[in-house]
Amino acid sequence: MTLKLYVLTEKQFLPRHEVTYPMEERGLQFGDGVYEVARIYQGTYFLLEEHIDRLYRSAAAIRLSVPFDKDVLMEKLELLREMNNVKEDAILYLQVTRGSFPRNHAFPAENRPNLYAYIREMPRKIREIENGVRTILTRDVRWEYCYIKSLNLLPNVLAKQEATERGAFEAIFYRDGDITEGSSSNIFLVKDGKVYTHPATERILNGIIRMKVKEFCDLLHIPFVEEAFSIEDIAQADEMFLTSTTSSIIPIIQVEEQLIADGKPGEVTRKLQAAYEKAAGLAVKNAK
């Protein structure tokens, strides 16, 4: 990839090495901000508007003002893509914080948010998409407002690190015995041809790909049940899969020591993957 390193800030476009913020920045010191990650396939944004809409919802939930109106921000992000000469698969990272001010827990009197967005290459996870992944379970100790895509990700980071150290792809959160979501994904269970997932309450992030899976299920006449399933239900699952912007739809073939069915990706998951590939204008390649 021949990516150039331009970054969009609240003031201007800058070369990446020129982007600096003061030490007393509220996103850095308090996690006082929100963010989004959007996919780029073959140089083209995928579901960008859905991500930007969620950014504004998250910002509103924490009483944060985004520096640009939606239409202006969309135009600037398209220009950012062009300036960076994006031709391949990549991601956009976009963050908004409450700004740079002397440290104080209360909101600053002046409304002066910080924003930055950058693009970096990210190939698709073809092997995982084709073959499926192992996962672990970990207790969900996060705050109550997981529907806000905020910068407060330390529990997610610790869970993902545990998964990595145990040779797994993802950590699946549970609360009171029920599965909520993954450290960076939404989690689904398939039983008797029905897709089950935790309802879109304050306890989970309503993922953009989660929303698309619901649409795909409607198109494919697959029952989509927004109902929490338990750790015990996993042993009886016909299939499981996870979704996220960076991972798309990936089969889960093992949770802890429990194989899911025969330990191979299932038919419903494959149908949903095919629907995703079609929507994104892609084709699943053979695992290498």
C-alpha positions in Angstrom: 0.0 0.0 0.0 1.2 3.5 -0.8 -0.6 5.2 2.1 0.3 8.8 2.8 0.2 9.9 6.4 -2.2 12.8 6.5 -4.4 13.2 9.6 -7.7 15.2 9.9 -7.8 17.4 13.1 -10.5 19.8 14.4 -8.6 22.6 12.7 -6.9 21.3 9.5 -5.3 18.4 7.7 -1.7 17.8 8.8 1.1 15.3 8.1 1.0 12.7 10.9 4.3 13.7 12.5 3.0 17.3 13.0 -0.1 16.3 15.0 0.4 17.2 18.7 -1.9 17.9 21.6 -1.1 19.3 25.1 -0.3 17.0 28.0 -3.5 18.1 29.7 -5.9 16.6 27.2 -9.1 15.2 28.6 -9.2 12.1 26.4 -5.7 11.2 27.7 -6.3 12.1 31.3 -10.0 11.1 31.8 -10.9 9.0 28.8 -13.4 11.8 28.2 -14.3 11.2 24.6 -15.7 8.8 22.0 -14.4 7.1 18.9 -15.3 5.1 15.8 -13.5 2.6 13.6 -14.8 2.2 10.0 -13.8 -0.3 7.4 -12.3 0.5 4.0 -12.3 -2.2 1.4 -10.3 -1.9 -1.8 -10.0 1.9 -1.2 -13.7 2.5 -0.5 -15.5 3.2 2.8 -17.9 0.5 3.9 -20.9 1.6 6.2 -19.2 4.9 6.9 -22.5 6.8 7.5 -23.7 4.2 10.0 -20.4 4.7 12.0 -20.7 8.5 11.9 -24.3 8.4 13.0 -23.2 6.2 16.0 -20.4 8.7 16.7 -22.9 11.5 17.1 -25.2 9.3 19.3 -22.2 8.4 21.6 -21.2 12.1 21.7 -24.7 13.1 22.7 -24.8 10.5 25.4 -21.8 12.1 27.2 -22.9 15.7 26.3 -19.9 16.2 23.9 -20.0 18.4 20.9 -18.5 17.1 17.7 -16.6 20.0 15.9 -18.3 19.5 12.5 -21.8 18.9 11.3 -22.3 15.4 10.0 -22.3 16.4 6.3 -19.1 18.4 6.7 -17.4 15.6 8.6 -18.3 13.1 6.0 -16.9 15.3 3.3 -13.7 15.8 5.2 -13.3 12.0 5.8 -13.7 11.4 2.1 -11.0 14.0 1.4 -8.8 12.3 4.0 -9.2 9.0 2.1 -8.2 10.7 -1.2 -5.2 12.6 0.4 -3.9 9.3 1.8 -4.2 7.6 -1.6 -6.0 4.6 -0.2 -6.4 1.8 -2.7 -6.4 -1.3 -0.5 -8.1 -2.7 2.6 -7.7 -0.3 5.6 -9.4 1.2 8.6 -10.4 4.7 9.6 -9.9 5.7 13.2 -11.8 8.7 14.4 -11.7 10.2 17.9 -13.4 13.2 19.6 -12.6 14.4 23.1 -13.7 17.2 25.3 -10.5 19.1 24.6 -7.3 20.3 26.1 -7.7 22.2 29.5 -6.1 22.4 32.9 -7.1 19.1 34.7 -10.4 19.3 36.4 -13.1 16.6 36.7 -15.9 19.0 35.9 -16.5 20.0 32.2 -14.5 23.0 31.1 -16.6 26.2 30.7 -15.4 26.6 27.1 -16.6 24.3 24.4 -13.4 23.4 22.5 -13.4 19.7 21.5 -10.4 17.9 20.0 -10.9 15.6 16.9 -8.5 13.6 14.9 -8.9 10.9 12.3 -6.4 8.8 10.5 -6.3 5.8 8.1 -4.0 2.8 8.3 -3.9 -0.4 6.3 -5.5 -3.5 7.6 -5.8 -6.7 5.5 -8.8 -8.9 6.0 -8.6 -11.8 8.4 -9.1 -14.4 5.7 -7.7 -17.4 7.7 -10.0 -16.7 10.6 -13.0 -16.0 8.3 -12.5 -19.3 6.6 -11.5 -21.6 9.5 -13.0 -20.0 12.6 -11.4 -19.1 16.0 -11.0 -20.2 19.6 -12.3 -18.0 22.4 -12.3 -17.8 26.2 -14.8 -16.6 28.8 -14.2 -13.7 31.2 -16.4 -11.9 33.7 -17.9 -8.6 32.5 -16.8 -6.0 34.9 -17.4 -2.9 32.7 -19.5 0.1 33.6 -23.3 0.1 32.8 -23.1 2.3 29.7 -21.5 0.0 27.2 -23.8 1.3 24.4 -21.5 4.4 24.3 -18.4 3.9 22.3 -16.2 5.7 24.7 -12.5 5.8 25.2 -12.8 3.9 28.5 -11.5 0.5 27.3 -9.3 -0.8 30.1 -11.5 -3.9 30.9 -11.6 -4.7 27.2 -7.8 -4.4 26.9 -7.3 -6.7 29.9 -9.7 -9.2 28.5 -8.1 -9.2 25.0 -4.7 -9.6 26.6 -5.9 -12.6 28.6 -7.2 -14.1 25.3 -3.9 -13.4 23.5 -1.9 -15.0 26.3 -4.1 -18.1 26.2 -3.8 -18.5 22.5 -7.3 -17.4 21.7 -8.7 -14.9 19.3 -11.3 -13.2 21.5 -12.5 -13.0 25.1 -16.3 -13.4 25.6 -17.8 -11.4 28.5 -20.5 -12.8 30.7 -22.5 -11.1 33.4 -24.7 -13.1 35.9 -24.1 -16.2 33.8 -25.4 -14.6 30.5 -23.2 -13.8 27.6 -23.1 -10.0 26.8 -20.5 -9.5 24.0 -16.8 -9.9 23.2 -13.9 -7.6 24.2 -14.1 -6.0 20.7 -17.0 -7.9 19.1 -20.7 -8.9 19.3 -21.3 -12.6 20.0 -24.0 -14.8 18.4 -25.3 -18.4 19.0 -27.2 -20.4 16.4 -29.6 -23.1 17.6 -32.2 -24.9 15.5 -31.7 -22.4 12.6 -32.3 -19.4 14.8 -29.6 -16.7 15.6 -29.5 -15.5 19.2 -27.7 -12.5 20.5 -27.9 -10.2 23.5 -30.5 -7.4 23.0 -29.2 -4.0 22.2 -29.5 -2.6 25.7 -27.1 -0.3 27.6 -25.1 -3.4 28.5 -23.6 -3.9 25.0 -22.4 -1.8 22.1 -24.9 -2.2 19.2 -22.2 -3.0 16.6 -22.6 -1.8 13.0 -22.0 -5.3 11.7 -24.4 -6.6 14.4 -27.1 -4.4 12.8 -26.2 -5.7 9.3 -26.5 -9.3 10.5 -30.0 -8.5 11.7 -30.8 -7.2 8.2 -29.2 -10.2 6.5 -31.2 -12.5 8.7 -34.4 -10.7 7.6 -33.4 -11.1 3.9 -32.5 -14.7 4.3 -35.6 -15.6 6.5 -33.4 -16.6 9.4 -35.1 -15.9 12.7 -33.1 -13.3 14.6 -33.8 -13.5 18.4 -32.5 -10.6 20.6 -32.4 -12.6 23.7 -29.5 -13.2 26.1 -28.1 -16.8 26.1 -26.2 -18.3 29.0 -22.8 -20.0 29.4 -24.7 -23.3 29.7 -26.3 -22.8 26.3 -23.0 -22.8 24.6 -22.6 -26.6 25.0 -25.9 -27.1 23.1 -25.1 -24.6 20.3 -25.2 -25.7 16.6 -23.0 -22.7 15.7 -21.4 -19.6 17.1 -19.9 -16.5 15.5 -18.7 -13.0 16.2 -18.9 -9.8 14.4 -17.0 -6.5 14.4 -15.9 -3.8 11.9 -12.3 -5.1 11.7 -13.2 -8.8 11.7 -16.5 -8.8 9.7 -18.2 -12.2 10.5 -15.9 -14.9 12.0 -17.0 -18.4 13.1 -16.4 -19.4 16.7 -15.4 -23.1 16.7 -14.4 -23.3 20.4 -15.2 -21.6 23.7 -12.7 -22.5 26.5 -12.5 -26.3 26.1 -15.9 -26.7 24.6 -16.0 -27.4 20.8 -19.0 -25.8 19.1 -20.8 -28.7 17.4 -18.2 -30.5 15.2 -15.7 -27.7 15.6 -16.2 -26.4 12.1 -18.0 -23.3 10.8 -21.7 -23.9 10.3 -24.2 -23.4 7.5 -26.0 -20.3 8.9 -22.7 -18.6 9.6 -21.6 -19.3 6.0 -24.8 -17.8 4.6 -24.4 -14.6 6.7 -20.7 -14.4 5.6 -21.9 -14.6 1.9 -24.4 -11.9 2.5 -21.7 -9.7 4.0 -19.3 -10.3 1.2 -22.0 -9.3 -1.3 -22.9 -6.2 0.6 -19.2 -5.2 0.8 -18.5 -6.1 -2.8 -16.0 -8.7 -1.8 -15.3 -12.4 -2.3 -13.9 -14.7 0.4 -10.4 -15.9 -0.6 -9.0 -19.3 0.2 -7.1 -19.3 3.5 -3.3 -19.3 3.0 
